[in-house]
Amino acid sequence: MSSTATERVAAPTPRVARVTLTDGLLVGMALIWGVNASVMKLAVSEMPPLVFNAARLGLASIALVVLALGVRQTHLTRRDVGMLLVLGVLGTGLYQYFMIEGLARTRAGTTALILSSGPAFVALFGRLLGVERITRRGMIGIGLSMIGIAFVALTQPEALTRRATLLGAGLVLIGCVCWSLFAVLIKPYANRLDGRVVTAITIVGGTLPLSLLALPALDRTAWDELSLTTWGAIVYAGLASMVVAYLFWNRGVRLLGPTRTAAFGNLQPIFALAAARAILGEKPGVWQLVGAVGIIAGVLLTRTAEPLPE
């Protein structure tokens, strides 16, 4: 056999990134959360946002606890339960609270742009805590997605006419940091425990403080006057957004890591624009479509970038 033939045989086969079931589920997660934005917008026009959040999270908590009871072998310790409850306060309770309060004080474009920094914060926390590192290609993908979301968010005509406040932007940023830190800290538990158990405990942990905050507004809510659309929004936002999508999220964190899983969240604005057009009649502009292309390209780059060994 010639040396050339030997070299051909010994040459490594280029690795081709495969689209897996987990990839598909994470796209589904982004779709559910993207549609959820328009669904919630319809609902909060009839009831206070904090009450709506408490209602949907309460429904989600019941469903998730029922699912968790079906798990036979959990290997769950009291310390695990305590830590997951604390993480739930961080990733569900504080995140949801700061997001709603911040959104009420700043424009939608500013909110979306700040949230787009989530994958970068996840990568930063992952590196600082020694969970994972990502390659330069992955960082470029995160940056490209952030630029794409900037186009999507800042080219909305209605967003450009609103006056942003520093307080609102700061609250949204705090919420984004809470979620990003949660995404990194949850990984050891997602690796070791059943995703149904992890999701149930963390959602319950965030629901309890949010429910207490919503108590003063309960008296102002006319439950018997709510429309079927609003009740449907509570069910969708509670079961689809907080149960199904969170289970998909935990699977992604366990199999792909927090940075790559967070990158799929950048697809949400694309689905949100489509849902807003269909549900609310909002029309996306040309530059928003350009941003959508950047988001998709960034997600693909981040997804196919190999994490660096520690």
C-alpha positions as CSV (number, residue, x, y, z in Angstrom):
1,M,0.0,0.0,0.0
2,S,1.4,3.4,-0.9
3,S,2.1,6.2,1.6
4,T,-0.6,8.3,-0.1
5,A,-3.2,5.5,0.4
6,T,-2.1,5.1,4.0
7,E,-2.6,8.8,4.6
8,R,-6.0,8.7,3.1
9,V,-7.0,5.8,5.4
10,A,-5.5,7.5,8.5
11,A,-7.1,10.9,7.8
12,P,-9.7,11.7,10.4
13,T,-13.3,12.0,9.3
14,P,-14.6,15.6,9.8
15,R,-17.2,15.7,12.6
16,V,-20.6,16.8,11.4
17,A,-22.9,18.2,14.1
18,R,-26.1,16.2,14.1
19,V,-29.6,17.6,14.9
20,T,-30.8,15.6,17.9
21,L,-34.1,15.2,19.6
22,T,-32.9,17.6,22.3
23,D,-32.3,20.2,19.7
24,G,-35.9,19.8,18.5
25,L,-37.3,20.0,22.0
26,L,-35.3,23.2,22.7
27,V,-36.7,24.8,19.6
28,G,-40.1,23.8,20.8
29,M,-39.3,25.4,24.1
30,A,-38.4,28.6,22.4
31,L,-41.7,28.4,20.4
32,I,-43.8,27.9,23.5
33,W,-42.1,30.8,25.3
34,G,-42.3,33.0,22.2
35,V,-46.0,32.5,21.8
36,N,-46.4,33.0,25.6
37,A,-45.5,36.7,25.3
38,S,-48.6,37.4,23.3
39,V,-50.8,35.1,25.4
40,M,-49.7,36.9,28.5
41,K,-50.3,40.3,26.9
42,L,-53.9,39.4,26.3
43,A,-54.4,38.2,29.9
44,V,-52.9,41.1,31.8
45,S,-55.3,43.5,30.2
46,E,-58.0,41.9,32.4
47,M,-56.2,41.1,35.6
48,P,-53.1,42.5,37.5
49,P,-49.8,41.0,36.3
50,L,-48.8,39.8,39.7
51,V,-52.1,37.9,40.2
52,F,-51.8,36.4,36.7
53,N,-48.3,35.2,37.4
54,A,-49.4,33.7,40.8
55,A,-52.3,31.9,39.1
56,R,-50.3,30.4,36.3
57,L,-47.4,29.4,38.6
58,G,-49.8,27.9,41.1
59,L,-51.3,25.8,38.3
60,A,-47.8,24.8,37.1
61,S,-46.8,23.9,40.6
62,I,-49.7,21.5,41.1
63,A,-49.1,19.8,37.7
64,L,-45.3,19.5,38.3
65,V,-45.8,18.0,41.8
66,V,-48.1,15.4,40.4
67,L,-45.5,14.5,37.8
68,A,-42.8,14.4,40.3
69,L,-44.8,12.0,42.5
70,G,-44.6,9.5,39.7
71,V,-40.8,9.3,39.9
72,R,-39.8,6.2,41.8
73,Q,-36.0,6.6,42.3
74,T,-35.1,10.2,43.0
75,H,-32.0,9.9,45.3
76,L,-33.2,13.2,46.7
77,T,-31.8,14.5,50.0
78,R,-33.1,17.2,52.3
79,R,-30.1,19.3,51.3
80,D,-31.1,18.9,47.6
81,V,-34.7,20.0,48.4
82,G,-33.5,23.1,50.3
83,M,-31.0,24.1,47.5
84,L,-33.6,23.6,44.8
85,L,-36.1,25.7,46.6
86,V,-33.5,28.5,46.9
87,L,-32.7,28.2,43.2
88,G,-36.4,28.3,42.5
89,V,-36.6,31.6,44.3
90,L,-33.7,32.9,42.2
91,G,-34.6,31.5,38.8
92,T,-38.4,31.7,39.0
93,G,-39.5,34.1,41.8
94,L,-36.9,36.9,41.4
95,Y,-36.6,36.5,37.7
96,Q,-40.4,36.8,37.1
97,Y,-40.8,39.7,39.6
98,F,-37.9,41.8,38.2
99,M,-39.0,41.1,34.7
100,I,-42.6,42.3,35.2
101,E,-41.6,45.3,37.2
102,G,-38.9,46.3,34.8
103,L,-41.0,45.9,31.7
104,A,-43.6,48.2,33.2
105,R,-41.0,50.9,33.5
106,T,-39.1,50.7,30.2
107,R,-39.7,50.1,26.6
108,A,-40.0,46.6,25.0
109,G,-36.9,47.1,22.9
110,T,-34.7,47.8,25.9
111,T,-36.1,44.8,27.7
112,A,-35.5,42.4,24.8
113,L,-32.0,43.7,24.3
114,I,-31.0,43.3,27.9
115,L,-32.5,39.8,28.0
116,S,-30.4,38.9,24.9
117,S,-27.3,39.2,27.0
118,G,-28.5,36.1,28.9
119,P,-26.3,33.6,27.1
120,A,-23.3,35.8,27.7
121,F,-24.0,35.9,31.4
122,V,-24.5,32.1,31.4
123,A,-21.1,31.7,29.7
124,L,-19.5,34.1,32.2
125,F,-21.0,32.5,35.3
126,G,-20.2,29.0,33.9
127,R,-16.6,30.0,33.5
128,L,-16.3,31.7,36.9
129,L,-17.9,28.7,38.7
130,G,-15.9,26.2,36.7
131,V,-18.9,24.5,35.1
132,E,-17.8,24.9,31.5
133,R,-15.9,26.9,29.0
134,I,-16.8,27.7,25.4
135,T,-14.7,28.3,22.3
136,R,-14.1,31.5,20.4
137,R,-16.6,30.2,17.9
138,G,-19.2,29.9,20.6
139,M,-18.6,33.4,21.8
140,I,-19.0,34.7,18.2
141,G,-22.3,32.9,18.0
142,I,-23.5,34.5,21.3
143,G,-22.4,37.9,20.0
144,L,-24.1,37.4,16.6
145,S,-27.4,36.4,18.4
146,M,-27.2,39.5,20.6
147,I,-26.8,41.7,17.5
148,G,-29.7,40.0,15.9
149,I,-31.9,40.5,18.9
150,A,-30.9,44.1,19.0
151,F,-32.2,44.5,15.4
152,V,-35.4,42.6,16.3
153,A,-36.1,44.7,19.5
154,L,-34.9,48.2,18.6
155,T,-36.6,48.4,15.1
156,Q,-40.1,48.1,16.5
157,P,-41.9,51.3,15.6
158,E,-43.8,51.4,18.8
159,A,-40.7,50.8,20.9
160,L,-38.9,53.7,19.4
161,T,-41.5,56.2,20.6
162,R,-41.4,55.0,24.2
163,R,-39.2,56.6,26.8
164,A,-37.0,54.2,28.6
165,T,-36.1,54.7,32.3
166,L,-32.9,53.7,34.0
167,L,-34.8,52.0,36.8
168,G,-36.7,49.8,34.4
169,A,-33.6,48.8,32.5
170,G,-31.8,48.0,35.8
171,L,-34.6,45.8,37.1
172,V,-34.7,43.8,33.8
173,L,-30.9,43.4,34.0
174,I,-31.2,42.1,37.5
175,G,-33.8,39.6,36.3
176,C,-31.6,38.5,33.5
177,V,-28.7,38.0,35.9
178,C,-30.9,35.9,38.2
179,W,-32.0,33.6,35.4
180,S,-28.5,33.2,34.0
181,L,-27.0,32.4,37.4
182,F,-29.9,29.9,38.0
183,A,-29.2,28.2,34.6
184,V,-25.6,27.5,35.6
185,L,-26.2,26.5,39.3
186,I,-29.0,24.1,38.3
187,K,-26.8,22.0,36.1
188,P,-25.4,19.6,38.9
189,Y,-28.9,18.8,40.0
190,A,-30.2,18.4,36.4
191,N,-27.3,16.0,35.8
192,R,-28.1,13.8,38.8
193,L,-31.8,14.1,39.4
194,D,-34.9,13.5,37.3
195,G,-35.9,16.6,35.4
196,R,-39.5,16.4,36.7
197,V,-38.4,16.5,40.3
198,V,-35.9,19.4,39.7
199,T,-38.5,21.4,37.8
200,A,-41.3,20.8,40.4
201,I,-39.2,21.9,43.3
202,T,-37.7,25.0,41.7
203,I,-41.1,26.2,40.4
204,V,-42.7,25.7,43.8
205,G,-39.8,27.6,45.3
206,G,-40.5,30.6,43.1
207,T,-44.3,30.4,43.3
208,L,-44.4,30.8,47.1
209,P,-42.9,34.3,47.3
210,L,-44.7,35.5,44.2
211,S,-48.0,34.4,45.6
212,L,-47.4,36.4,48.8
213,L,-46.6,39.5,46.7
214,A,-49.8,39.0,44.8
215,L,-52.0,38.9,47.8
216,P,-52.8,42.6,48.0
217,A,-54.0,42.6,44.4
218,L,-56.3,39.6,44.8
219,D,-59.2,41.8,46.1
220,R,-59.0,43.8,42.9
221,T,-59.4,40.8,40.6
222,A,-63.0,40.0,39.4
223,W,-62.5,36.3,38.8
224,D,-66.1,35.7,37.8
225,E,-65.8,38.3,35.0
226,L,-62.7,36.9,33.4
227,S,-63.2,35.9,29.8
228,L,-62.5,32.4,28.4
229,T,-59.5,33.8,26.6
230,T,-57.9,34.9,29.9
231,W,-58.7,31.5,31.5
232,G,-57.1,29.9,28.5
233,A,-54.1,32.1,28.8
234,I,-53.6,31.0,32.5
235,V,-53.7,27.4,31.4
236,Y,-51.3,27.9,28.5
237,A,-48.9,30.1,30.5
238,G,-49.1,27.7,33.4
239,L,-48.9,24.3,31.8
240,A,-47.2,24.8,28.4
241,S,-44.8,27.6,29.4
242,M,-44.0,26.6,33.0
243,V,-44.3,22.8,32.7
244,V,-43.6,21.5,29.2
245,A,-41.0,24.1,28.3
246,Y,-39.2,23.8,31.6
247,L,-38.9,20.1,31.3
248,F,-37.4,20.7,27.8
249,W,-35.0,23.2,29.4
250,N,-33.8,20.8,32.1
251,R,-33.1,18.1,29.5
252,G,-31.1,20.6,27.5
253,V,-29.0,21.7,30.5
254,R,-28.3,18.1,31.3
255,L,-27.3,17.0,27.8
256,L,-25.9,20.1,26.2
257,G,-24.9,22.3,29.1
258,P,-26.3,25.7,30.2
259,T,-24.5,27.9,27.6
260,R,-25.8,26.0,24.5
261,T,-29.2,25.5,26.0
262,A,-29.5,29.3,26.8
263,A,-28.6,30.0,23.1
264,F,-31.8,28.4,22.0
265,G,-33.7,31.0,24.0
266,N,-32.5,33.6,21.4
267,L,-35.0,32.1,19.0
268,Q,-37.9,33.4,21.2
269,P,-38.1,36.8,19.6
270,I,-38.6,35.2,16.1
271,F,-41.5,33.2,17.4
272,A,-42.7,36.1,19.4
273,L,-42.9,38.3,16.3
274,A,-44.8,35.7,14.4
275,A,-47.2,35.2,17.3
276,A,-47.7,38.9,17.8
277,R,-48.6,39.2,14.1
278,A,-51.1,36.3,14.3
279,I,-52.6,37.1,17.7
280,L,-52.2,40.8,18.1
281,G,-52.0,42.0,14.5
282,E,-48.5,43.5,14.9
283,K,-46.4,43.5,11.7
284,P,-42.6,43.0,11.8
285,G,-40.3,45.3,9.8
286,V,-37.6,44.4,7.3
287,W,-34.8,45.0,9.9
288,Q,-36.5,42.7,12.3
289,L,-36.3,39.9,9.7
290,V,-32.6,40.7,9.2
291,G,-32.2,40.4,13.0
292,A,-34.0,37.0,12.9
293,V,-31.5,35.7,10.5
294,G,-28.6,36.8,12.8
295,I,-30.3,35.1,15.7
296,I,-30.6,31.8,13.9
297,A,-27.0,31.9,12.7
298,G,-25.8,32.7,16.2
299,V,-27.7,29.8,17.7
300,L,-26.2,27.4,15.1
301,L,-22.7,28.6,15.9
302,T,-23.1,28.3,19.6
303,R,-24.8,24.9,19.3
304,T,-22.0,23.4,17.2
305,A,-19.1,24.9,19.2
306,E,-17.3,22.3,21.3
307,P,-16.8,23.4,25.0
308,L,-13.1,23.8,26.0
309,P,-11.8,21.4,28.6
310,E,-11.0,22.8,32.0
